[in-house]
Amino acid sequence: MNPALIRLLHLTSPTLPVGAYSYSQGLEWVVETGAVKNEIAALDWIDECLESGVARFEAVYLAHMLAAWAQDDTARLAQLDGEFVASRESAELRAETLQMGHSLTRLLTDLGGFPAARLAAFGQPSYPLAWSCAAAAWGIPVQDAVAGYLWAWAENQVMAAVKAIPLGQTAGQRMLLALGQRIPPLAEAAAAADLETTCNYLPAFAIACCCHETQYTRLFRS
Protein backbone atom coordinates (compact mmCIF):
# COMPACT_ATOMS: atom_id res chain seq x y z
CA MET A 1 0.00 0.00 0.00
CA ASN A 2 1.32 3.42 -1.00
CA PRO A 3 1.35 5.73 2.07
CA ALA A 4 0.69 8.68 -0.25
CA LEU A 5 -2.76 7.26 -0.99
CA ILE A 6 -3.64 7.26 2.70
CA ARG A 7 -2.46 10.85 3.03
CA LEU A 8 -4.54 11.84 -0.01
CA LEU A 9 -7.61 10.25 1.57
CA HIS A 10 -6.80 12.24 4.72
CA LEU A 11 -6.64 15.51 2.79
CA THR A 12 -9.88 14.87 0.90
CA SER A 13 -11.88 13.63 3.89
CA PRO A 14 -15.02 15.64 4.72
CA THR A 15 -13.89 15.39 8.37
CA LEU A 16 -10.86 17.57 7.65
CA PRO A 17 -11.50 20.46 10.08
CA VAL A 18 -11.17 23.40 7.69
CA GLY A 19 -14.82 24.50 7.55
CA ALA A 20 -15.55 23.42 3.98
CA TYR A 21 -19.02 22.19 4.98
CA SER A 22 -20.10 25.76 5.82
CA TYR A 23 -19.72 27.06 2.25
CA SER A 24 -21.92 26.55 -0.82
CA GLN A 25 -20.12 28.89 -3.28
CA GLY A 26 -23.32 30.52 -4.49
CA LEU A 27 -25.30 27.29 -4.78
CA GLU A 28 -27.58 28.32 -1.94
CA TRP A 29 -28.56 31.48 -3.82
CA VAL A 30 -29.50 29.66 -7.05
CA VAL A 31 -31.58 27.27 -4.94
CA GLU A 32 -33.29 30.27 -3.33
CA THR A 33 -34.16 31.71 -6.77
CA GLY A 34 -35.63 28.42 -7.96
CA ALA A 35 -33.09 28.01 -10.75
CA VAL A 36 -31.87 24.82 -9.06
CA LYS A 37 -34.67 22.88 -7.41
CA ASN A 38 -34.07 19.18 -8.10
CA GLU A 39 -31.36 16.58 -8.57
CA ILE A 40 -30.99 17.09 -12.33
CA ALA A 41 -30.62 20.86 -12.09
CA ALA A 42 -28.19 20.56 -9.18
CA LEU A 43 -26.03 18.08 -11.09
CA ASP A 44 -26.01 20.35 -14.15
CA TRP A 45 -24.95 23.36 -12.05
CA ILE A 46 -22.21 21.54 -10.15
CA ASP A 47 -20.91 19.80 -13.27
CA GLU A 48 -20.61 23.08 -15.18
CA CYS A 49 -18.82 24.77 -12.28
CA LEU A 50 -16.52 21.76 -11.98
CA GLU A 51 -15.55 21.64 -15.63
CA SER A 52 -15.51 25.30 -16.60
CA GLY A 53 -14.35 26.77 -13.31
CA VAL A 54 -12.60 24.61 -10.76
CA ALA A 55 -10.92 22.20 -13.19
CA ARG A 56 -9.92 24.86 -15.71
CA PHE A 57 -8.64 27.37 -13.19
CA GLU A 58 -8.29 26.40 -9.55
CA ALA A 59 -6.95 22.91 -10.28
CA VAL A 60 -4.42 24.29 -12.75
CA TYR A 61 -3.12 26.71 -10.12
CA LEU A 62 -2.95 23.81 -7.68
CA ALA A 63 -0.83 21.79 -10.11
CA HIS A 64 1.57 24.68 -10.62
CA MET A 65 1.79 25.22 -6.86
CA LEU A 66 2.74 21.56 -6.45
CA ALA A 67 5.50 22.00 -9.03
CA ALA A 68 6.76 25.11 -7.23
CA TRP A 69 6.80 23.30 -3.87
CA ALA A 70 8.87 20.53 -5.45
CA GLN A 71 11.41 23.17 -6.53
CA ASP A 72 11.15 25.06 -3.24
CA ASP A 73 10.43 28.19 -5.29
CA THR A 74 9.01 30.58 -2.69
CA ALA A 75 8.79 33.52 -5.08
CA ARG A 76 6.77 31.50 -7.57
CA LEU A 77 4.48 30.25 -4.83
CA ALA A 78 3.85 33.80 -3.59
CA GLN A 79 3.00 34.87 -7.15
CA LEU A 80 0.61 31.98 -7.71
CA ASP A 81 -1.05 32.51 -4.34
CA GLY A 82 -1.51 36.24 -4.94
CA GLU A 83 -3.01 35.66 -8.37
CA PHE A 84 -5.40 33.04 -7.06
CA VAL A 85 -6.67 35.20 -4.19
CA ALA A 86 -7.13 38.12 -6.61
CA SER A 87 -9.21 35.90 -8.88
CA ARG A 88 -11.98 35.35 -6.32
CA GLU A 89 -15.19 36.83 -7.68
CA SER A 90 -16.75 38.00 -4.43
CA ALA A 91 -15.82 39.04 -0.92
CA GLU A 92 -17.29 35.77 0.41
CA LEU A 93 -15.18 33.63 -1.92
CA ARG A 94 -12.05 35.56 -0.96
CA ALA A 95 -12.84 35.18 2.74
CA GLU A 96 -13.56 31.48 2.18
CA THR A 97 -10.21 30.59 0.65
CA LEU A 98 -8.30 32.61 3.26
CA GLN A 99 -10.25 31.12 6.17
CA MET A 100 -9.79 27.57 4.92
CA GLY A 101 -6.13 28.23 4.17
CA HIS A 102 -5.66 29.55 7.71
CA SER A 103 -7.49 26.59 9.24
CA LEU A 104 -5.49 24.03 7.27
CA THR A 105 -2.20 25.78 8.09
CA ARG A 106 -3.08 25.73 11.80
CA LEU A 107 -4.05 22.06 11.59
CA LEU A 108 -0.79 21.11 9.87
CA THR A 109 1.15 23.04 12.49
CA ASP A 110 -0.68 21.30 15.33
CA LEU A 111 -0.23 17.82 13.86
CA GLY A 112 3.47 17.82 14.67
CA GLY A 113 6.18 16.40 12.46
CA PHE A 114 4.87 18.33 9.45
CA PRO A 115 7.13 20.98 7.89
CA ALA A 116 4.57 23.73 8.53
CA ALA A 117 7.36 26.31 8.55
CA ARG A 118 7.18 26.15 4.74
CA LEU A 119 3.91 28.09 4.99
CA ALA A 120 5.14 30.65 7.50
CA ALA A 121 6.41 33.01 4.80
CA PHE A 122 2.99 33.49 3.22
CA GLY A 123 1.02 35.33 5.92
CA GLN A 124 -2.53 34.44 4.85
CA PRO A 125 -2.18 31.52 2.44
CA SER A 126 -5.07 30.56 0.21
CA TYR A 127 -6.59 27.13 0.61
CA PRO A 128 -4.95 25.74 -2.56
CA LEU A 129 -1.54 26.92 -1.34
CA ALA A 130 -1.90 25.26 2.07
CA TRP A 131 -3.44 22.13 0.53
CA SER A 132 -0.69 21.84 -2.08
CA CYS A 133 1.93 22.25 0.64
CA ALA A 134 0.52 19.21 2.44
CA ALA A 135 0.23 17.19 -0.76
CA ALA A 136 3.80 17.99 -1.76
CA ALA A 137 5.19 17.22 1.69
CA TRP A 138 3.41 13.87 1.72
CA GLY A 139 4.66 12.91 -1.73
CA ILE A 140 1.26 12.71 -3.42
CA PRO A 141 1.66 12.57 -7.24
CA VAL A 142 0.42 15.70 -8.98
CA GLN A 143 -2.38 14.11 -11.01
CA ASP A 144 -3.65 12.16 -8.01
CA ALA A 145 -3.55 15.31 -5.88
CA VAL A 146 -5.52 17.28 -8.47
CA ALA A 147 -8.10 14.49 -8.79
CA GLY A 148 -8.47 14.37 -5.01
CA TYR A 149 -8.88 18.14 -4.80
CA LEU A 150 -11.60 18.08 -7.47
CA TRP A 151 -13.36 15.20 -5.72
CA ALA A 152 -13.35 17.02 -2.37
CA TRP A 153 -14.83 20.13 -4.03
CA ALA A 154 -17.52 18.10 -5.81
CA GLU A 155 -18.42 16.20 -2.65
CA ASN A 156 -18.82 19.43 -0.69
CA GLN A 157 -21.07 20.89 -3.39
CA VAL A 158 -23.25 17.78 -3.42
CA MET A 159 -23.53 17.92 0.37
CA ALA A 160 -24.60 21.57 0.08
CA ALA A 161 -27.24 20.65 -2.52
CA VAL A 162 -28.59 17.83 -0.36
CA LYS A 163 -29.05 20.28 2.53
CA ALA A 164 -30.28 23.33 0.60
CA ILE A 165 -32.80 21.91 -1.91
CA PRO A 166 -33.19 19.44 -0.02
CA LEU A 167 -32.41 16.07 -1.62
CA GLY A 168 -32.23 12.53 -0.32
CA GLN A 169 -28.97 10.78 0.40
CA THR A 170 -29.43 8.40 -2.55
CA ALA A 171 -29.80 11.35 -4.92
CA GLY A 172 -26.55 12.75 -3.53
CA GLN A 173 -24.78 9.47 -4.19
CA ARG A 174 -26.09 9.34 -7.76
CA MET A 175 -24.69 12.82 -8.31
CA LEU A 176 -21.31 11.80 -6.88
CA LEU A 177 -21.16 8.77 -9.16
CA ALA A 178 -21.81 10.98 -12.19
CA LEU A 179 -19.30 13.63 -11.11
CA GLY A 180 -16.72 10.99 -10.26
CA GLN A 181 -16.72 9.78 -13.85
CA ARG A 182 -15.87 13.29 -15.00
CA ILE A 183 -12.94 13.85 -12.67
CA PRO A 184 -10.14 11.62 -14.10
CA PRO A 185 -9.94 13.33 -17.54
CA LEU A 186 -10.40 16.77 -15.97
CA ALA A 187 -7.58 16.09 -13.49
CA GLU A 188 -5.29 14.82 -16.23
CA ALA A 189 -5.89 17.94 -18.32
CA ALA A 190 -5.45 20.30 -15.36
CA ALA A 191 -2.22 18.65 -14.24
CA ALA A 192 -0.69 19.18 -17.67
CA ALA A 193 -2.13 22.63 -18.49
CA ASP A 194 -0.07 25.78 -18.97
CA LEU A 195 -1.05 28.56 -16.60
CA GLU A 196 -1.70 30.86 -19.57
CA THR A 197 -4.56 28.59 -20.70
CA THR A 198 -6.55 28.95 -17.48
CA CYS A 199 -10.02 30.45 -17.50
CA ASN A 200 -12.66 30.93 -14.81
CA TYR A 201 -15.26 32.76 -16.89
CA LEU A 202 -18.52 31.67 -15.25
CA PRO A 203 -20.84 34.73 -15.14
CA ALA A 204 -23.78 32.94 -13.49
CA PHE A 205 -21.49 31.53 -10.80
CA ALA A 206 -19.98 34.97 -10.11
CA ILE A 207 -23.42 36.60 -9.92
CA ALA A 208 -24.68 33.88 -7.57
CA CYS A 209 -21.70 34.35 -5.27
CA CYS A 210 -22.17 38.12 -5.17
CA CYS A 211 -25.92 37.91 -4.57
CA HIS A 212 -25.45 35.42 -1.76
CA GLU A 213 -23.71 38.13 0.25
CA THR A 214 -27.05 39.90 0.76
CA GLN A 215 -29.34 36.86 0.83
CA TYR A 216 -31.77 37.33 3.72
CA THR A 217 -31.88 33.79 5.13
CA ARG A 218 -29.12 31.28 4.57
CA LEU A 219 -27.45 28.17 5.91
CA PHE A 220 -24.05 28.70 4.31
CA ARG A 221 -21.32 31.32 4.47
CA SER A 222 -20.89 31.62 0.69
MIMARTOR-452315 format. One record per atom (N, C-alpha, C): residue in one letter; x, y, z negated. Coordinates in steps of 0.1 Angstrom, whole numbers, plus 5000, padded with zeros to 4 digits. Layout:
AXYZ;...
***
This chain:
M500849885000;M500050005000;M500950135000;N500650225009;N501350345010;N500950444999;P501850484990;P501450574979;P500850704985;A501250744997;A500750875003;A499250865005;L498750745008;L497250735010;L496550754997;I497050704986;I496450734973;I496450874970;R497550944972;R497551094970;R496651164979;L496451124991;L495551185000;L494051174995;L493751054990;L492451034984;L492251124972;H493251134964;H493251224953;H492951374957;L493651414967;L493451554972;L492051574978;T491451474984;T490151494991;T488951454982;S489251414970;S488151364961;S487251484957;P485951464957;P485051564953;P485151604938;T485951514931;T486151544916;T487351634914;L488051674925;L489151764924;L488651894918;P489151934906;P488552054899;P488952184905;V488552214917;V488852344923;V487652424926;G486452374923;G485252454924;G484652444938;A485052354947;A484452344960;A482952324960;Y482452254951;Y481052224950;Y480152344949;S480752464944;S479952584942;S479852674954;Y480352624965;Y480352714978;Y479552644989;S478852714997;S478152665008;S478552725021;Q479452825021;Q479952895033;Q478852935042;G477853005037;G476753055045;G475652965048;L475752835045;L474752735048;L473452765040;E473652805028;E472452835019;E471652945026;W472253045032;W471453155038;W470753105050;V471253015059;V470552975070;V469452875066;V469552815055;V468452735049;V467352825045;E467752935038;E466753035033;E465953095045;T466553115056;T465853175068;T464953075075;G465152945072;G464452845080;G465052795092;A466252855096;A466952805108;A467452665106;V467752625094;V468152485091;V467252435080;K466352345084;K465352295074;K465252145074;N466052065081;N465951925081;N467351865084;E467451735084;E468651665086;E469351695099;I468551695110;I469051715123;I469651855125;A468951955120;A469452095121;A470652105112;A470652045101;A471852065092;A473051995098;L472951885104;L474051815111;L474551895122;D473651955130;D474052045141;D474852155137;W474452225126;W475152345120;W476552305115;I476552195107;I477852155101;I478752115112;D478252035122;D479151985133;D479752095141;E478952205144;E479452315152;E480452395144;C480252415131;C481252485123;C482552405122;L482352265121;L483552185120;L484352195132;E483752175144;E484452165156;E485052305160;S484152405160;S484552535166;S485152625156;G485152595143;G485752685133;G486852615125;V486452525117;V487452465108;V488552385115;A488152305125;A489152225132;A489952305142;R489452415147;R490152495157;R490952605151;F490752635138;F491452745132;F492052705119;E491252675109;E491752645095;E492652525095;A492252415102;A493152295103;A494452315110;V494352405120;V495652435128;V496552505118;Y496052605111;Y496952675101;Y497452575091;L496652485086;L497052385077;L498252305082;A498152265095;A499252185101;A500552265102;H500452395105;H501652475106;H502152505092;M501352515082;M501852525069;M502652405064;L502052285068;L502752165065;L504152155071;A504252205083;A505552205090;A506452305083;A505952415079;A506852515072;A507252465059;W506452395051;W506852335039;W507952235041;A507852155052;A508952055055;A510252125057;Q510252245063;Q511452325065;Q511852415054;D511052415044;D511252515032;D511352655037;D510452695047;D510452825053;D509452915046;T509952975035;T509053065027;T508453185035;A509353245043;A508853355051;A507753315060;R507853205067;R506853155076;R505553125068;L505653065056;L504553025048;L503753155044;A504553255040;A503853385036;A503153445048;Q503753435060;Q503053495071;Q501753415074;L501853285074;L500653205077;L499553225067;D499953235054;D499053255043;D498353395045;G499153495048;G498553625049;G497553635061;E497953575072;E497053575084;E495753495081;F495853385074;F494653305071;F493753385062;V494253445051;V493353525042;V492753645049;A493453705058;A492953815066;A491853775076;S491853645079;S490853595089;S489453565083;R489353575070;R488053535063;R487053645067;E485853595071;E484853685077;E484053775067;S484053735054;S483353805044;S484053815031;A483653895022;A484253905009;A484053775001;E482953705003;E482753584996;E483753475001;L483953465014;L484853365019;L486253395015;R486653525014;R488053565010;R488153524995;A487153554987;A487253524973;A487253374971;E486553294979;E486453154978;E487853094980;T488553124991;T489853064993;T490853104983;L490853224978;L491753264967;L491453194954;Q490153184951;Q489853114938;Q490252974939;M489952904950;M490252764951;M491752744951;G492452834958;G493952824958;G494452844944;H493952934937;H494352954923;H494152834914;S492952774916;S492552664908;S493452544911;L493752524924;L494552404927;L495952424923;T496452554924;T497852584919;T497952554904;R496952594897;R496952574882;R496952424879;L496052354886;L495952214884;L497352144887;L497952174898;L499252114901;L500352144891;T500252264886;T501252304875;T500952224862;D499752204859;D499352134847;D499551984848;L499651934860;L499851784861;L501151744856;G502151824858;G503551784853;G504151694864;G505451724866;G506251644875;G506051684890;F505151784892;F504951834905;F505751964907;P506351984919;P507152104921;P506352224923;A505552264913;A504652374915;A505352514916;A506652514913;A507452634915;A507452674929;R507252584938;R507252614953;R506152714956;L505052724948;L503952814950;L504152944943;A505052954934;A505153074925;A505453194933;A506053184944;A506453304952;A505353374959;F504153304959;F503053354968;F501953424961;G502053454948;G501053534941;G499753474941;Q498853504950;Q497553444951;Q497453364964;P497853244963;P497853154976;P496453124980;S496253114993;S494953064998;S494852914995;Y493652864996;Y493452714994;Y494252635004;P494252665017;P495152575026;P496552575022;L497052695017;L498552695013;L498752605001;A497952614991;A498152534979;A497952384983;W496952354991;W496652214995;W497752155003;S498252235012;S499352185021;S500652165013;C500852245002;C501952224994;C501952094987;A500752054982;A500551924976;A500751814986;A500151824997;A500251725008;A501751705012;A502451815014;A503851805018;A504651735007;A504451784994;A505251724983;A504951574981;W503751534984;W503451394983;W503751304995;G504351365005;G504751295017;G503551245026;I502451315026;I501351275034;I501551315049;P501451225058;P501751265072;P500751375077;V501251455086;V500451575090;V499051545095;Q498951445104;Q497651415110;Q496751355100;D497251275091;D496451225080;D495951335071;A496851425068;A496451535059;A495451625065;V495551655078;V494551735085;V493151665085;A493151535088;A491951455088;A491351455074;G492151435064;G491551445050;G490951575046;Y491651685051;Y491151815048;Y489851845055;L489751795067;L488451815075;L487351735068;W487651605064;W486651525057;W486151595044;A487051645036;A486651705024;A485751825026;W486051905037;W485252015040;W483851965044;A483851865053;A482551815058;A481651755047;E482351685038;E481651625026;E481051735018;N481751845015;N481251945007;N480052015014;Q480052035027;Q478952095034;Q477752005034;V477951875035;V476851785034;V476151785020;M477051785010;M476551794996;M475751924994;A476152035000;A475452164999;A474152155006;A474052085018;A472852065025;A471851985017;V472351875011;V471451785004;V470851864992;K471551954986;K470952034975;K470052144979;A470452214990;A469752334994;A468452315002;I468452205010;I467252195019;I465952155012;P465852055003;P466851945000;P466651825009;L467651735009;L467651615016;L467851495007;G467551375011;G467851255003;G469251215005;Q469651134996;Q471051084996;Q471351005009;T470450925013;T470650845025;T470850935038;A470051045038;A470251135049;A471651195049;G472151225037;G473451275035;G474551185040;Q474351055037;Q475250955042;Q475250935057;R474050945063;R473950935078;R474751055084;M474651175078;M475351285083;M476851265082;L477351205071;L478751185069;L479251085079;L478450985082;L478850885092;L479050945105;A478151035109;A478251105122;A479451195122;L479651275112;L480751365111;L482051295111;G482151185104;G483351105103;G483851055116;Q482951025125;Q483350985138;Q483951095146;R483651215143;R484151335150;R485551375145;I485851335133;I487151385127;I488451335133;P488651215136;P489951165141;P490451245153;P489551265164;P490151335175;P490351485172;L489451545164;L489651685160;L490951705152;A491251605143;A492451615135;A493651595144;E493651505153;E494751485162;E495051615170;A493951675175;A494151795183;A494651915175;A494151925162;A494552035154;A496052015149;A496451895147;A497851875142;A498851905153;A498451895166;A499351925177;A499152065183;A498252145178;A497952265185;A498952375182;D499152465192;D499952585190;D499152685182;L499752765174;L499052865166;L498352965175;E498952995187;E498353095196;E497053045202;T496752915201;T495452865207;T494352865197;T494552905185;T493552895175;T492352995178;C491152965173;C490053045175;C489053015164;N488453115158;N487353095148;N486153185151;Y485853195164;Y484753285169;Y483453205167;L482853235156;L481553175152;L480653285147;P479953365156;P479253475151;P478153445141;A477353335144;A476253295135;A476853265121;F477953195121;F478553155108;F478953285100;A479653375107;A480053505101;A478853585096;I477853595104;I476653665099;I476053595087;A475953465087;A475353395076;A476153415063;C477453415064;C478353445053;C478153585047;C478053675056;C477853815052;C476553835045;C475453775051;C474153795046;C473953725032;H474753615030;H474553545018;H475053635006;E475853735008;E476353814998;E475253894991;T474153924998;T472953994992;T471753914991;Q471853774993;Q470753694992;Q470153694977;Y468853704976;Y468253734963;Y468453624953;T468053504957;T468153384949;T469053284956;R469953224948;R470953134954;R471553034944;L471952924949;L472652824941;L474152834942;F474552884954;F475952874957;F476653014957;R477953014956;R478753134955;R479153194969;S478853114979;S479153164993;S478253105003;
***
